[in-house]
Amino acid sequence: MSMLANAPMSNTPNADRPGNASVKEVRGAQLRDLAKTLPLRVLSEDDFTHWQTYGYVVVPNAVPDEQVRATRDFLWEFQEMDPNDPASWGRPQMRDHAMTELNNSGMVEVYNHQTLWDNRQTQRVYDAFVDIWDRTDLWVSIDRANLNTPNTGKRAFDGFIHWDADTTADPLPINVQGVLSLVDTTDDMGGFQCVPDLFANFEQWRKTAPSGRDPFRPDMDSIPYEPKRIAMKAGDLVIFNSLLAHGIRANRSDQSRIAQYISMAPATPEEQDLVDWRVKSWSERLPARGHAFPGDPRNWEQTCYDRANLTPLGEKLLGKTRW
């Protein structure tokens, strides 16, 4: 097991900053410096080297096609849009975001539906995160999805690059994030983008970065590295280090980009308050905590959908059952 210690969490986590507080931040050796002790389950040696060097890795075919289709169909339903009727795609977002860069980016405020949990508790998804963390006792994040229809008219959106971790902190935070693509993406469809060369040279860049810079938003005009679009097929999962500058590109196509956010982190069953909140979130279909997750103003998860059924793996990933 890697030598990682968990940092304390406030009673109102992430009330004034980005980041998902459904799992705890970790302190210890940076993941780019982690020496593997467990055999790789999903990633190849080259994959793991790429992950540690550039801060991201793509896991192909992370979930089966039937789960991809089920999640995609559900998200269209939840957003009250018809995938075959582009006239329905311009529906305004239901609630504005405190993180203003997310406005019109297509965030879907659903967190605990059965199809989301089916993807989270897929063995291949879990095994990929075991490879990343070099440990088996993991919890999955309680997170949402994305349905980004073409960014035109009232849905105008230019994309963004940011960090969800404080890049001026000392020591630097340790966390990972993930995006499961539910469609094949093209260059003009938007989707996940990142700055891998900045991650590869992150410590050197930090030494020369301006004092007083925004710890969550890089000034791309002053950074000598270009954002890169990561090509993904439906069912592919990209896992990335939270110190990797990343974001969403604008959708300039006539199609929709659809995805689910999935990540995992070391379990902390000794944090009973967090265990209780996670189980309650699943049981009562509640959104993640923090200002970045406003929730669905219609309360459809609570009134229209049943509590998700969990597999034995899912119960451990939630924290309902201990590892």
Backbone bond lengths (Angstrom), bond angles and torsions (degrees), N, CA, C in turn:
res aa  C-N    CA-C-N  psi(-1)  N-CA   C-N-CA  omega(-1)  CA-C   N-CA-C  phi
1 M - - - 1.468 - - 1.524 109.11 -
2 S 1.338 116.90 134.86 1.461 120.92 -178.79 1.525 110.33 -69.19
3 M 1.322 115.89 153.32 1.465 121.33 -176.25 1.519 109.44 -86.19
4 L 1.337 115.45 88.36 1.451 121.33 -178.79 1.517 108.65 -128.31
5 A 1.305 116.13 135.04 1.466 121.42 179.51 1.512 108.99 -116.92
6 N 1.321 117.13 147.89 1.450 120.63 -175.99 1.519 111.76 -94.83
7 A 1.318 114.70 139.94 1.461 121.32 -177.66 1.517 110.57 -86.61
8 P 1.341 118.89 153.77 1.459 120.77 179.02 1.517 112.23 -67.96
9 M 1.301 115.92 154.13 1.461 122.31 -179.48 1.521 109.25 -121.45
10 S 1.335 116.79 140.40 1.454 120.76 179.33 1.526 109.57 -77.20
11 N 1.353 115.66 170.89 1.459 119.99 179.07 1.521 112.15 -70.83
12 T 1.319 117.23 -24.30 1.457 121.46 177.36 1.528 108.45 -123.87
13 P 1.320 118.49 72.23 1.454 121.75 -172.84 1.522 112.67 -64.98
14 N 1.326 114.63 140.18 1.457 122.34 175.29 1.526 112.73 56.51
15 A 1.321 116.16 34.82 1.462 119.84 178.95 1.519 111.96 -70.86
16 D 1.313 117.87 -22.82 1.460 120.39 -174.76 1.522 113.16 -133.40
17 R 1.327 117.80 19.90 1.460 119.85 -178.76 1.525 109.65 -155.22
18 P 1.349 117.44 166.35 1.462 120.13 178.72 1.526 111.59 -66.68
19 G 1.309 115.07 177.32 1.461 120.74 175.68 1.508 111.81 107.78
20 N 1.320 115.78 150.50 1.458 122.83 -177.78 1.517 108.99 -102.89
21 A 1.325 117.05 117.63 1.464 121.86 -174.27 1.520 113.11 -93.45
22 S 1.350 117.52 18.12 1.458 119.31 177.87 1.519 111.76 -78.41
23 V 1.327 116.91 -14.49 1.469 122.77 168.71 1.525 107.18 -130.11
24 K 1.323 116.39 163.47 1.465 119.78 -176.43 1.513 111.85 -90.43
25 E 1.324 115.31 146.65 1.454 119.52 170.43 1.524 109.04 -66.59
26 V 1.311 115.43 157.54 1.462 121.80 -174.24 1.517 109.45 -120.52
27 R 1.313 115.77 145.97 1.465 121.45 173.61 1.525 108.60 -118.94
28 G 1.312 116.88 150.56 1.460 121.60 -179.54 1.515 109.77 143.85
29 A 1.329 115.97 -151.74 1.466 120.42 178.74 1.525 109.75 -71.54
30 Q 1.332 116.69 138.80 1.451 120.54 177.56 1.532 110.71 -61.27
31 L 1.327 116.03 145.11 1.460 120.24 -177.51 1.524 112.52 -63.08
32 R 1.311 117.95 -26.28 1.461 119.25 177.85 1.521 111.42 -69.71
33 D 1.337 117.27 -15.36 1.463 121.72 179.54 1.527 112.51 -105.26
34 L 1.335 117.28 1.90 1.453 120.94 -175.65 1.539 110.97 -67.13
35 A 1.318 115.80 133.63 1.468 121.63 175.67 1.521 107.99 -99.17
36 K 1.314 118.09 122.59 1.457 122.32 -175.86 1.521 111.97 -65.08
37 T 1.348 114.45 139.22 1.463 121.19 171.92 1.521 111.53 -119.30
38 L 1.354 116.85 -25.34 1.457 121.76 178.08 1.525 110.15 -95.78
39 P 1.322 117.89 147.22 1.469 119.61 176.09 1.518 110.95 -65.72
40 L 1.317 116.51 145.47 1.456 121.28 178.54 1.530 109.79 -67.52
41 R 1.322 116.05 137.56 1.466 122.18 -179.22 1.524 112.38 -101.45
42 V 1.336 116.24 -40.53 1.455 121.94 -174.91 1.522 111.30 -121.77
43 L 1.328 117.09 -46.91 1.457 121.60 -177.97 1.525 110.46 -73.95
44 S 1.330 115.25 150.24 1.457 121.02 169.86 1.527 108.79 -87.86
45 E 1.318 116.47 170.34 1.473 119.91 175.94 1.521 110.35 -59.43
46 D 1.334 117.11 -41.21 1.467 120.34 178.29 1.528 111.13 -64.53
47 D 1.343 116.26 -39.92 1.470 119.88 177.04 1.523 110.42 -58.58
48 F 1.328 116.05 -45.47 1.452 119.74 -176.24 1.529 111.11 -67.54
49 T 1.313 116.94 -37.82 1.466 120.56 175.87 1.522 110.77 -63.17
50 H 1.333 116.78 -43.45 1.465 120.99 178.53 1.525 110.06 -62.36
51 W 1.330 117.17 -43.05 1.459 122.12 177.93 1.519 111.16 -57.20
52 Q 1.319 117.87 -47.30 1.460 120.29 -177.09 1.533 112.27 -72.76
53 T 1.327 117.19 -27.94 1.470 120.49 -178.49 1.522 112.04 -82.35
54 Y 1.327 116.40 -47.30 1.466 120.65 -171.18 1.535 113.61 -109.44
55 G 1.311 117.81 -5.43 1.447 120.09 172.06 1.508 116.35 86.40
56 Y 1.332 118.48 6.37 1.461 119.64 176.69 1.520 109.89 -151.85
57 V 1.335 115.14 160.07 1.457 121.67 174.56 1.518 107.89 -151.64
58 V 1.321 116.80 143.51 1.467 121.89 178.11 1.523 108.97 -103.59
59 V 1.334 115.16 126.19 1.466 122.38 176.87 1.520 107.31 -101.31
60 P 1.337 119.03 109.10 1.472 119.65 -178.73 1.520 111.68 -73.75
61 N 1.333 114.77 150.05 1.470 121.43 175.12 1.524 111.95 50.31
62 A 1.314 116.49 48.88 1.463 120.69 -177.31 1.522 111.97 -69.59
63 V 1.334 117.50 -32.72 1.460 121.19 177.31 1.525 108.69 -130.13
64 P 1.336 118.03 153.41 1.467 121.66 -178.66 1.533 112.37 -66.24
65 D 1.349 115.19 156.84 1.455 121.29 -177.70 1.520 112.22 -57.90
66 E 1.348 117.18 -38.33 1.459 118.67 -176.37 1.528 111.48 -66.37
67 Q 1.335 117.38 -31.89 1.460 119.51 176.19 1.517 110.98 -72.66
68 V 1.317 116.80 -37.19 1.467 120.53 176.32 1.524 109.67 -58.53
69 R 1.331 116.56 -48.62 1.469 120.50 -178.67 1.521 111.34 -63.35
70 A 1.337 116.43 -42.43 1.467 119.89 -178.70 1.521 111.17 -62.93
71 T 1.329 117.24 -42.43 1.466 120.45 -179.62 1.513 110.87 -67.55
72 R 1.319 115.71 -42.57 1.464 120.39 179.29 1.531 110.49 -60.69
73 D 1.337 116.86 -46.98 1.471 120.44 -179.78 1.523 110.93 -62.09
74 F 1.327 116.17 -41.20 1.467 119.39 179.87 1.522 111.35 -62.91
75 L 1.328 118.05 -42.47 1.463 120.03 -176.47 1.527 111.63 -66.20
76 W 1.324 117.76 -37.18 1.464 119.44 174.05 1.533 110.05 -60.22
77 E 1.324 115.52 -44.90 1.471 120.52 179.11 1.523 110.81 -60.99
78 F 1.324 116.80 -46.92 1.460 121.02 -175.92 1.524 111.27 -63.93
79 Q 1.329 116.58 -34.76 1.467 120.80 -179.53 1.523 112.93 -84.15
80 E 1.338 117.01 0.71 1.469 121.57 -179.64 1.524 111.12 57.17
81 M 1.320 115.21 44.74 1.458 122.31 177.89 1.516 109.56 -126.85
82 D 1.325 116.25 152.05 1.461 122.96 178.77 1.533 108.21 -105.77
83 P 1.342 117.90 118.65 1.467 118.85 -178.45 1.521 113.37 -61.50
84 N 1.330 117.53 -19.60 1.462 121.56 -178.98 1.524 113.34 -99.75
85 D 1.332 116.25 5.81 1.470 120.50 -178.36 1.518 109.92 -130.72
86 P 1.335 117.69 89.96 1.471 120.25 -178.80 1.524 113.49 -56.73
87 A 1.315 117.52 -22.15 1.466 119.57 178.92 1.525 111.29 -64.57
88 S 1.343 117.17 -21.83 1.465 120.56 -179.49 1.527 112.40 -87.18
89 W 1.330 117.25 -7.17 1.461 120.28 -172.01 1.526 113.50 -79.66
90 G 1.315 117.40 -16.30 1.459 120.26 -176.57 1.509 113.83 -85.67
91 R 1.311 116.39 10.24 1.470 120.77 -179.87 1.532 109.83 -56.64
92 P 1.342 119.05 128.28 1.475 120.50 -178.30 1.521 111.37 -61.65
93 Q 1.337 116.50 152.36 1.464 119.45 175.74 1.527 109.33 -61.49
94 M 1.323 115.01 149.76 1.462 119.71 -171.66 1.519 113.63 -77.92
95 R 1.323 116.74 -23.97 1.464 119.99 -178.91 1.524 108.13 -153.24
96 D 1.331 117.42 136.30 1.460 120.98 178.36 1.524 110.42 -70.85
97 H 1.329 114.93 157.13 1.454 121.45 -177.60 1.526 111.01 -102.89
98 A 1.338 115.96 138.73 1.462 119.89 172.67 1.529 109.95 -64.37
99 M 1.331 117.12 -35.05 1.462 121.29 170.12 1.524 106.45 -81.51
100 T 1.331 116.31 94.51 1.465 120.56 -167.97 1.524 113.24 -62.83
101 E 1.338 118.05 -23.89 1.456 119.12 179.58 1.527 112.03 -65.71
102 L 1.348 116.98 -17.61 1.460 120.72 179.49 1.525 113.13 -83.67
103 N 1.325 117.88 -13.09 1.455 120.25 -178.85 1.527 110.92 -59.68
104 N 1.344 115.67 129.84 1.463 124.73 -178.92 1.528 113.88 67.14
105 S 1.334 117.07 15.20 1.464 120.23 177.16 1.528 111.85 -88.18
106 G 1.328 117.33 -3.24 1.455 120.66 173.84 1.510 115.62 91.36
107 M 1.334 118.81 21.11 1.456 120.49 179.19 1.541 110.42 -64.05
108 V 1.327 115.27 133.75 1.465 121.73 179.81 1.520 107.68 -107.79
109 E 1.325 116.39 117.27 1.460 121.34 -172.54 1.530 111.70 -84.14
110 V 1.329 114.41 67.12 1.461 122.21 176.48 1.526 107.01 -134.99
111 Y 1.337 117.05 137.73 1.464 119.90 -167.69 1.524 115.26 -130.71
112 N 1.305 118.94 -25.40 1.468 119.66 -170.73 1.519 113.94 -135.56
113 H 1.306 117.76 23.85 1.459 120.67 177.75 1.537 110.49 -67.68
114 Q 1.322 115.82 155.84 1.468 120.97 -177.55 1.530 112.88 -54.42
115 T 1.329 117.46 -44.21 1.463 118.21 -175.95 1.527 111.94 -67.92
116 L 1.339 117.73 -31.21 1.467 119.72 175.48 1.527 109.93 -65.99
117 W 1.328 115.84 -42.07 1.464 119.64 178.75 1.527 111.84 -69.27
118 D 1.321 117.99 -33.45 1.464 119.61 176.37 1.525 110.61 -58.90
119 N 1.319 117.00 -40.53 1.462 120.25 178.48 1.529 111.52 -70.42
120 R 1.328 116.43 -41.18 1.469 119.81 -179.73 1.524 111.65 -61.98
121 Q 1.332 117.15 -38.63 1.453 119.80 -174.87 1.537 112.52 -94.92
122 T 1.315 116.95 19.97 1.462 121.84 172.41 1.529 109.19 -73.75
123 Q 1.303 116.98 132.24 1.465 121.03 -174.04 1.520 112.58 -59.00
124 R 1.326 117.87 -42.01 1.470 120.57 -177.50 1.535 110.98 -65.19
125 V 1.319 117.25 -36.10 1.470 120.32 177.00 1.528 109.53 -63.74
126 Y 1.317 116.18 -49.98 1.464 120.80 178.35 1.522 111.34 -58.22
127 D 1.341 117.32 -46.25 1.467 120.55 -177.47 1.528 111.86 -62.12
128 A 1.326 117.27 -34.08 1.472 119.82 177.93 1.526 110.81 -64.32
129 F 1.334 116.77 -40.17 1.461 119.05 178.59 1.526 111.73 -73.26
130 V 1.320 118.01 -29.40 1.469 120.02 171.78 1.526 109.38 -60.07
131 D 1.324 117.03 -42.24 1.467 120.16 177.12 1.525 111.28 -60.14
132 I 1.318 116.88 -41.76 1.464 121.82 -177.03 1.527 111.55 -66.81
133 W 1.330 116.51 -45.73 1.465 121.18 -173.97 1.526 113.19 -89.50
134 D 1.335 116.97 -17.41 1.466 121.76 -176.36 1.519 111.33 60.27
135 R 1.325 115.05 40.71 1.462 121.78 175.94 1.516 108.08 -161.08
136 T 1.317 116.76 157.77 1.460 121.03 -173.98 1.522 113.85 -103.67
137 D 1.334 118.15 -18.05 1.469 121.58 -176.80 1.523 109.81 -86.87
138 L 1.332 115.74 85.80 1.456 121.72 -174.19 1.526 110.96 -119.54
139 W 1.325 114.76 152.63 1.460 122.86 168.70 1.520 108.53 -113.95
140 V 1.320 116.18 146.02 1.455 120.69 176.66 1.525 109.75 -91.64
141 S 1.322 116.45 146.79 1.466 120.31 177.25 1.526 110.64 -71.05
142 I 1.326 115.90 148.93 1.469 121.86 171.52 1.527 105.56 -92.72
143 D 1.315 116.71 104.48 1.468 120.22 -171.57 1.523 109.64 -139.94
144 R 1.319 115.10 177.63 1.459 121.36 -170.82 1.529 111.84 -109.44
145 A 1.337 115.77 -157.80 1.455 122.19 -178.39 1.533 108.95 -133.74
146 N 1.326 115.19 -178.70 1.460 120.69 -177.30 1.527 109.19 -142.93
147 L 1.327 115.24 131.95 1.461 121.38 172.89 1.517 106.63 -133.36
148 N 1.331 115.20 94.14 1.466 121.67 -173.37 1.521 109.12 -100.59
149 T 1.337 115.77 95.11 1.454 120.43 175.89 1.529 109.03 -72.70
150 P 1.331 119.16 168.00 1.468 120.40 -177.21 1.528 112.47 -49.56
151 N 1.332 114.96 132.62 1.470 120.97 -173.41 1.523 111.06 -87.02
152 T 1.335 114.33 74.20 1.463 121.53 179.83 1.520 109.07 -129.20
153 G 1.335 116.23 164.01 1.463 121.40 176.17 1.510 112.23 57.52
154 K 1.327 116.84 -128.28 1.454 121.49 -179.35 1.519 112.77 -68.59
155 R 1.337 117.76 -13.17 1.456 121.39 179.79 1.528 110.97 -102.62
156 A 1.312 117.48 28.88 1.460 121.42 178.89 1.524 110.49 -59.25
157 F 1.332 115.98 137.29 1.469 122.11 -175.57 1.522 106.95 -162.19
158 D 1.330 116.66 135.83 1.462 120.54 -174.40 1.522 113.84 -107.76
159 G 1.325 117.44 -0.25 1.460 118.98 -177.90 1.524 111.23 86.88
160 F 1.342 115.55 171.04 1.455 119.58 179.82 1.525 109.58 -160.79
161 I 1.344 114.19 163.02 1.461 123.90 171.17 1.528 106.76 -129.70
162 H 1.336 118.21 129.79 1.457 120.20 177.20 1.530 109.90 -154.17
163 W 1.336 114.86 177.85 1.454 122.50 168.36 1.535 107.58 -116.45
164 D 1.323 116.73 147.11 1.461 120.98 171.21 1.522 111.29 -96.41
165 A 1.328 117.27 3.58 1.464 122.88 178.25 1.527 108.81 -121.84
166 D 1.325 116.52 150.85 1.459 122.53 179.26 1.526 108.75 -74.73
167 T 1.324 116.83 106.25 1.471 121.08 -175.41 1.519 112.73 -83.74
168 T 1.347 117.72 3.60 1.464 120.21 173.78 1.529 111.08 -104.38
169 A 1.325 116.93 -2.07 1.476 120.73 -177.06 1.528 110.22 -69.11
170 D 1.319 114.92 152.52 1.455 121.52 176.23 1.528 108.04 -138.75
171 P 1.340 117.71 110.58 1.462 126.76 3.20 1.518 112.27 -75.16
172 L 1.325 115.50 161.26 1.446 120.77 178.98 1.531 110.66 -67.15
173 P 1.329 117.07 143.86 1.468 119.73 176.99 1.528 111.68 -67.22
174 I 1.316 114.88 159.08 1.463 121.83 179.42 1.521 107.58 -124.27
175 N 1.319 116.40 121.60 1.458 120.39 177.05 1.522 108.49 -166.86
176 V 1.321 115.46 163.85 1.455 120.73 175.93 1.521 108.82 -130.09
177 Q 1.320 116.08 160.52 1.452 123.21 177.53 1.518 108.04 -135.76
178 G 1.332 115.95 167.95 1.455 118.76 -178.59 1.513 112.02 -155.31
179 V 1.340 115.45 150.31 1.460 122.30 178.17 1.524 108.28 -132.49
180 L 1.321 116.05 122.53 1.457 122.36 174.91 1.523 108.14 -96.12
181 S 1.322 117.08 116.37 1.463 120.12 179.17 1.520 109.85 -79.47
182 L 1.332 116.47 134.93 1.457 121.83 -179.73 1.521 112.37 -108.43
183 V 1.335 116.23 4.24 1.469 123.17 175.13 1.525 108.25 -143.50
184 D 1.327 116.15 159.77 1.463 120.08 168.37 1.526 107.34 -72.55
185 T 1.320 117.47 131.14 1.463 120.36 -178.48 1.534 110.87 -103.25
186 T 1.318 115.35 147.36 1.456 122.42 175.80 1.525 108.86 -117.75
187 D 1.319 116.77 172.55 1.462 120.86 -175.87 1.519 113.07 -57.44
188 D 1.335 117.31 -34.55 1.468 119.44 -173.90 1.518 113.49 -99.37
189 M 1.348 117.41 6.51 1.471 120.04 -177.57 1.521 113.29 -88.66
190 G 1.285 118.39 -1.93 1.454 119.72 -175.49 1.510 110.13 86.11
191 G 1.329 116.49 -138.63 1.449 119.97 178.92 1.511 112.85 90.05
192 F 1.326 114.98 -168.36 1.463 122.28 -171.17 1.526 111.62 -70.28
193 Q 1.331 115.44 135.09 1.455 121.96 172.38 1.521 108.75 -136.02
194 C 1.331 117.19 155.89 1.458 121.31 -179.19 1.519 109.54 -156.31
195 V 1.341 115.78 174.35 1.468 121.64 -178.75 1.532 107.58 -122.19
196 P 1.337 118.15 78.70 1.469 121.21 -173.54 1.522 113.95 -64.58
197 D 1.342 117.92 -32.33 1.466 119.26 179.84 1.522 111.84 -69.17
198 L 1.324 117.17 -29.94 1.460 119.94 174.79 1.522 109.66 -66.61
199 F 1.327 117.34 -42.12 1.463 120.00 177.24 1.526 110.72 -62.20
200 A 1.323 117.03 -42.74 1.469 120.47 -178.36 1.520 111.76 -61.70
201 N 1.340 116.23 -28.59 1.469 120.89 -177.78 1.532 111.02 -116.51
202 F 1.326 116.56 29.27 1.459 121.03 -167.53 1.525 112.79 -63.86
203 E 1.323 118.64 -47.46 1.462 120.42 -176.96 1.524 111.07 -64.50
204 Q 1.307 117.35 -40.70 1.472 120.28 177.80 1.519 110.56 -64.79
205 W 1.351 117.13 -41.94 1.455 120.12 179.37 1.524 110.81 -65.14
206 R 1.324 118.48 -40.48 1.467 121.02 -179.42 1.523 111.75 -58.61
207 K 1.328 117.34 -34.53 1.460 120.81 -178.27 1.521 112.09 -66.88
208 T 1.326 117.15 -26.56 1.468 120.85 -176.64 1.532 112.40 -108.59
209 A 1.341 116.91 -2.42 1.466 120.11 -178.45 1.524 110.53 -68.23
210 P 1.324 117.83 148.51 1.472 120.55 -178.23 1.521 112.09 -61.33
211 S 1.310 116.20 141.60 1.463 119.92 174.00 1.528 108.48 -69.17
212 G 1.308 116.62 148.68 1.451 120.74 -179.12 1.514 114.02 76.68
213 R 1.329 118.09 10.93 1.468 120.21 179.44 1.527 110.22 -68.32
214 D 1.313 116.47 160.29 1.463 122.01 176.05 1.528 108.25 -69.39
215 P 1.330 118.64 120.57 1.458 120.11 -176.59 1.523 113.82 -71.72
216 F 1.340 117.51 -12.13 1.454 120.99 -176.49 1.526 113.75 -113.86
217 R 1.326 117.63 -9.77 1.463 119.90 -177.25 1.520 110.11 -135.42
218 P 1.321 117.33 109.79 1.465 119.28 179.18 1.530 111.08 -71.16
219 D 1.310 116.26 144.71 1.461 121.94 174.06 1.528 106.93 -84.52
220 M 1.331 115.99 94.92 1.465 119.58 -173.31 1.524 112.78 -65.26
221 D 1.337 117.69 -19.92 1.466 119.58 178.20 1.524 111.46 -70.32
222 S 1.344 116.92 -22.63 1.466 119.41 -177.53 1.529 112.77 -105.89
223 I 1.327 117.33 -0.49 1.466 121.44 -178.25 1.523 109.67 -98.71
224 P 1.336 118.47 128.25 1.471 121.11 -174.04 1.523 114.23 -83.01
225 Y 1.332 116.74 31.27 1.463 120.71 -179.58 1.519 109.13 -134.21
226 E 1.327 116.02 144.76 1.452 121.46 -176.55 1.526 111.44 -96.93
227 P 1.334 117.41 143.92 1.469 119.89 171.67 1.526 110.21 -63.48
228 K 1.312 114.92 149.31 1.459 121.33 -179.23 1.521 108.80 -123.81
229 R 1.326 116.76 131.67 1.462 120.63 173.42 1.523 108.39 -81.56
230 I 1.327 116.31 132.36 1.454 121.07 180.00 1.530 108.33 -98.85
231 A 1.321 116.26 113.24 1.465 121.43 -179.95 1.524 109.56 -69.80
232 M 1.328 116.39 134.21 1.460 121.08 -179.14 1.518 109.99 -141.33
233 K 1.330 114.79 147.49 1.454 122.80 173.47 1.533 108.51 -100.90
234 A 1.325 116.10 161.98 1.455 120.44 175.46 1.524 109.46 -58.92
235 G 1.327 115.98 127.45 1.455 121.45 -178.16 1.508 114.40 97.28
236 D 1.341 117.75 -9.21 1.465 121.25 177.15 1.531 110.20 -79.74
237 L 1.321 115.92 145.08 1.466 123.08 178.08 1.522 109.20 -119.25
238 V 1.330 117.78 123.97 1.459 120.68 171.85 1.523 107.66 -100.72
239 I 1.326 115.78 127.45 1.465 122.81 175.62 1.516 106.85 -108.85
240 F 1.332 116.89 132.39 1.461 118.33 -177.52 1.517 111.08 -139.79
241 N 1.320 114.53 149.86 1.450 123.53 177.38 1.528 108.88 -69.66
242 S 1.336 118.11 138.00 1.462 120.72 -179.04 1.526 112.99 -65.88
243 L 1.329 117.70 -13.52 1.460 120.83 175.12 1.530 111.92 -86.83
244 L 1.328 117.10 1.22 1.458 122.05 174.31 1.526 108.38 -85.41
245 A 1.335 117.32 119.85 1.460 120.70 174.76 1.528 108.07 -62.96
246 H 1.336 116.42 130.23 1.459 120.01 -171.46 1.522 109.43 -151.91
247 G 1.315 116.06 174.35 1.452 120.62 177.10 1.504 111.94 173.37
248 I 1.335 115.25 -160.89 1.458 123.10 -178.60 1.524 108.81 -118.92
249 R 1.311 115.93 135.47 1.460 121.05 173.31 1.528 109.97 -84.52
250 A 1.318 115.40 153.08 1.462 119.56 175.37 1.529 110.00 -66.91
251 N 1.320 115.67 146.19 1.461 121.71 178.84 1.524 108.87 -92.84
252 R 1.325 115.80 104.95 1.468 121.43 -178.80 1.525 111.90 -103.00
253 S 1.326 116.79 14.18 1.455 121.14 -177.90 1.529 110.30 -98.13
254 D 1.335 115.56 -172.61 1.465 120.71 174.31 1.528 110.66 -106.37
255 Q 1.353 117.09 17.55 1.455 123.21 178.84 1.530 109.31 -119.92
256 S 1.326 115.72 177.71 1.458 120.07 -178.14 1.518 110.58 -116.12
257 R 1.311 115.93 137.66 1.462 121.93 174.15 1.519 108.05 -91.82
258 I 1.334 117.67 129.36 1.456 122.28 -176.48 1.522 108.69 -131.21
259 A 1.337 116.89 135.37 1.467 120.40 -175.31 1.520 109.90 -156.30
260 Q 1.326 115.72 163.93 1.460 123.54 173.32 1.515 108.58 -126.75
261 Y 1.325 116.60 139.74 1.458 121.66 179.39 1.529 109.23 -92.66
262 I 1.331 116.32 121.43 1.461 122.28 -179.28 1.520 109.10 -135.66
263 S 1.315 116.48 127.61 1.457 120.94 173.85 1.519 109.30 -143.51
264 M 1.314 115.47 165.08 1.456 121.27 176.51 1.513 109.43 -139.01
265 A 1.342 114.91 154.99 1.462 121.95 -179.40 1.523 108.14 -148.94
266 P 1.324 117.65 164.92 1.471 119.72 178.99 1.528 112.36 -55.97
267 A 1.325 115.89 134.80 1.459 121.45 178.39 1.523 110.47 -70.32
268 T 1.324 115.63 146.72 1.467 121.12 177.42 1.525 108.98 -131.67
269 P 1.324 117.36 71.45 1.466 120.44 -176.62 1.519 113.84 -64.61
270 E 1.330 117.52 -17.51 1.464 120.14 177.88 1.528 112.08 -71.63
271 E 1.349 117.18 -16.08 1.468 122.02 178.16 1.528 108.37 -87.58
272 Q 1.328 117.11 83.45 1.460 120.85 -171.66 1.523 112.37 -62.85
273 D 1.334 117.77 -36.32 1.461 119.70 178.51 1.523 111.11 -60.89
274 L 1.322 116.16 -39.96 1.457 120.33 179.90 1.525 110.50 -71.11
275 V 1.324 117.28 -41.04 1.463 120.78 175.62 1.523 109.88 -56.86
276 D 1.343 116.14 -48.06 1.462 120.81 -178.09 1.524 110.91 -61.21
277 W 1.343 116.42 -42.35 1.466 119.02 -179.71 1.522 110.86 -65.58
278 R 1.324 118.36 -42.77 1.462 121.37 -179.14 1.528 111.02 -61.74
279 V 1.314 117.07 -46.09 1.469 120.20 179.91 1.528 110.12 -65.17
280 K 1.327 117.26 -39.54 1.459 120.45 177.52 1.527 110.75 -65.22
281 S 1.320 117.78 -39.56 1.461 121.13 178.80 1.521 110.77 -58.85
282 W 1.341 115.98 -44.94 1.474 120.42 177.48 1.537 110.65 -66.72
283 S 1.322 116.45 -47.33 1.462 120.64 -174.28 1.523 112.33 -65.69
284 E 1.348 116.47 -40.01 1.462 120.48 -175.54 1.521 112.67 -104.54
285 R 1.323 116.90 5.46 1.472 123.56 178.16 1.534 111.66 56.56
286 L 1.337 115.06 60.05 1.460 122.23 -177.18 1.522 110.97 -103.24
287 P 1.338 117.96 150.78 1.466 120.93 177.74 1.517 112.14 -73.74
288 A 1.330 115.51 168.42 1.463 121.23 174.78 1.522 110.11 -64.30
289 R 1.333 116.08 159.01 1.459 121.47 178.68 1.525 110.57 -86.05
290 G 1.314 116.69 149.78 1.452 121.00 176.76 1.515 111.92 119.28
291 H 1.331 116.17 159.02 1.466 120.27 -173.21 1.521 112.60 -70.82
292 A 1.325 117.74 -14.17 1.461 120.32 -178.56 1.527 112.87 -82.41
293 F 1.340 117.93 -3.90 1.456 121.28 -173.60 1.533 109.85 -127.00
294 P 1.327 118.06 84.95 1.465 120.69 -171.47 1.521 114.53 -74.42
295 G 1.342 118.91 -19.31 1.456 120.58 -178.99 1.523 112.45 82.65
296 D 1.319 115.48 168.29 1.463 123.38 -177.69 1.528 110.27 -88.89
297 P 1.334 119.09 118.40 1.470 119.79 -177.94 1.530 113.26 -66.15
298 R 1.352 118.38 -16.98 1.469 121.07 179.01 1.534 112.06 -83.42
299 N 1.334 116.61 -15.24 1.470 121.91 -176.49 1.527 112.49 57.14
300 W 1.331 115.99 38.60 1.463 119.93 -177.32 1.523 112.64 -66.37
301 E 1.337 116.85 -35.26 1.463 117.70 -179.67 1.517 111.26 -58.74
302 Q 1.325 117.23 -37.43 1.458 121.76 -177.38 1.527 112.11 -79.79
303 T 1.336 117.58 -30.31 1.464 120.12 -171.25 1.525 114.11 -105.96
304 C 1.325 117.61 -19.84 1.470 120.01 -173.95 1.522 114.60 -115.20
305 Y 1.311 117.58 -14.23 1.461 120.21 -173.05 1.522 110.99 -131.31
306 D 1.332 114.61 147.53 1.456 120.90 -179.95 1.529 111.26 -81.58
307 R 1.318 115.49 163.37 1.458 121.88 173.53 1.523 109.28 -62.91
308 A 1.317 116.24 138.81 1.466 121.42 -178.01 1.525 110.82 -69.55
309 N 1.322 115.40 141.82 1.458 121.33 172.28 1.529 109.24 -84.12
310 L 1.316 115.65 134.67 1.453 121.18 -178.01 1.521 110.76 -109.07
311 T 1.326 115.28 142.16 1.454 120.78 170.40 1.525 108.24 -79.27
312 P 1.342 118.55 170.91 1.469 119.09 173.54 1.528 112.64 -54.74
313 L 1.338 117.39 -38.76 1.470 119.62 175.92 1.516 110.33 -65.77
314 G 1.335 117.48 -42.31 1.459 120.62 179.89 1.509 112.72 -60.94
315 E 1.344 117.22 -39.13 1.467 119.88 178.43 1.522 111.47 -62.92
316 K 1.316 117.16 -36.18 1.466 120.02 177.57 1.524 110.78 -73.31
317 L 1.312 117.13 -38.41 1.464 120.16 178.51 1.517 112.08 -66.31
318 L 1.327 117.19 -29.74 1.459 121.17 174.99 1.515 111.95 -75.91
319 G 1.342 116.70 -38.36 1.458 121.22 -173.15 1.508 112.01 107.22
320 K 1.324 117.41 1.79 1.464 121.68 178.16 1.528 109.81 -68.10
321 T 1.333 115.97 -34.88 1.454 123.34 174.99 1.521 108.26 -118.90
322 R 1.308 117.77 138.42 1.472 120.60 -179.99 1.519 111.45 -78.20
323 W 1.305 114.86 150.47 1.462 120.95 172.75 1.536 108.41 -68.20
